[in-house]
Amino acid sequence: MAIKVVYWTGTGNTQVMADSVVAGVKKGGADAEAVFVDNITADALAAEDKFALGCPAMGAEVLEEASMEPFVTALEGKVSGKKIALFGSYDWGDGQWMRDWVSRMQSAGATIVNGEGLIANNAPTDDDKAACEALGEALAKA
Ligand SMILES: Cc1cc2nc3c(=O)[nH]c(=O)nc-3n(C[C@H](O)[C@H](O)[C@H](O)COP(=O)(O)O)c2cc1C
């Protein structure tokens, strides 16, 4: 079963990260696919033992509110014991949205791969893409 990398993006930065996470999972020896959040249900994702979630900082340091926030709310009660990699792009903040997201999933009983979310400032650089690949590899081996 392919490891799912479920993401939301407005301008493509988090999608680039998702594609690099997928490449990293494959380097780690597993199959993977990037899935836009509107194309999967929380129930379907909750059937998996491990997966990645990506979302940029939106609003005022929150998840995107039309799709990703309700998706995460629906998922929250079903993630106990799951291994989850979190990532996303941001601009002017300091990563607070990601720290909050990590705490939220840990409080729900999930293990966050690498213990923290991976953030990239605006468009991912080559270093950011390499970090995304490493995250995917760690997820494959988790
Ligand atoms: C409506 C809106 C709200 C945003 N809020 C934040 C924010 O609170 N903190 C921050 O660091 N960046 C914020 N940003 C910047 C985005 O996180 C940044 O542009 C990011 O690269 C977008 O990723 P994407 O290309 O995957 O959509 C916001 C952008 C928009 C359009």
PDBQT file of the ligand as one rigid body, heavy atoms in Angstrom, charges set to zero:
ROOT
HETATM    1  C1  LIG A 201      -4.472  34.089   3.597  1.00  0.00    +0.000 C 
HETATM    2  C2  LIG A 201      -3.037  33.817   3.952  1.00  0.00    +0.000 A 
HETATM    3  C3  LIG A 201      -2.659  33.741   5.294  1.00  0.00    +0.000 A 
HETATM    4  C4  LIG A 201      -1.333  33.493   5.647  1.00  0.00    +0.000 A 
HETATM    5  N1  LIG A 201      -0.993  33.441   6.976  1.00  0.00    +0.000 NA
HETATM    6  C5  LIG A 201       0.314  33.211   7.307  1.00  0.00    +0.000 A 
HETATM    7  C6  LIG A 201       0.706  33.155   8.682  1.00  0.00    +0.000 A 
HETATM    8  O1  LIG A 201      -0.097  33.283   9.594  1.00  0.00    +0.000 OA
HETATM    9  N2  LIG A 201       2.033  32.954   8.952  1.00  0.00    +0.000 N 
HETATM   10  C7  LIG A 201       2.970  32.812   7.973  1.00  0.00    +0.000 A 
HETATM   11  O2  LIG A 201       4.144  32.595   8.295  1.00  0.00    +0.000 OA
HETATM   12  N3  LIG A 201       2.620  32.849   6.671  1.00  0.00    +0.000 NA
HETATM   13  C8  LIG A 201       1.325  33.039   6.314  1.00  0.00    +0.000 A 
HETATM   14  N4  LIG A 201       0.956  33.068   5.005  1.00  0.00    +0.000 N 
HETATM   15  C9  LIG A 201       1.983  32.838   3.965  1.00  0.00    +0.000 C 
HETATM   16  C10 LIG A 201       1.926  31.426   3.428  1.00  0.00    +0.000 C 
HETATM   17  O3  LIG A 201       2.057  30.469   4.459  1.00  0.00    +0.000 OA
HETATM   18  C11 LIG A 201       3.064  31.250   2.415  1.00  0.00    +0.000 C 
HETATM   19  O4  LIG A 201       2.813  32.105   1.307  1.00  0.00    +0.000 OA
HETATM   20  C12 LIG A 201       3.217  29.827   1.936  1.00  0.00    +0.000 C 
HETATM   21  O5  LIG A 201       4.410  29.725   1.165  1.00  0.00    +0.000 OA
HETATM   22  C13 LIG A 201       2.038  29.358   1.097  1.00  0.00    +0.000 C 
HETATM   23  O6  LIG A 201       2.214  28.003   0.793  1.00  0.00    +0.000 OA
HETATM   24  P1  LIG A 201       1.514  27.323  -0.476  1.00  0.00    +0.000 P 
HETATM   25  O7  LIG A 201       2.266  27.828  -1.698  1.00  0.00    +0.000 OA
HETATM   26  O8  LIG A 201       1.681  25.878  -0.259  1.00  0.00    +0.000 OA
HETATM   27  O9  LIG A 201       0.085  27.778  -0.474  1.00  0.00    +0.000 OA
HETATM   28  C14 LIG A 201      -0.363  33.315   4.634  1.00  0.00    +0.000 A 
HETATM   29  C15 LIG A 201      -0.737  33.392   3.284  1.00  0.00    +0.000 A 
HETATM   30  C16 LIG A 201      -2.064  33.635   2.942  1.00  0.00    +0.000 A 
HETATM   31  C17 LIG A 201      -2.448  33.693   1.470  1.00  0.00    +0.000 C 
ENDROOT
TORSDOF 0
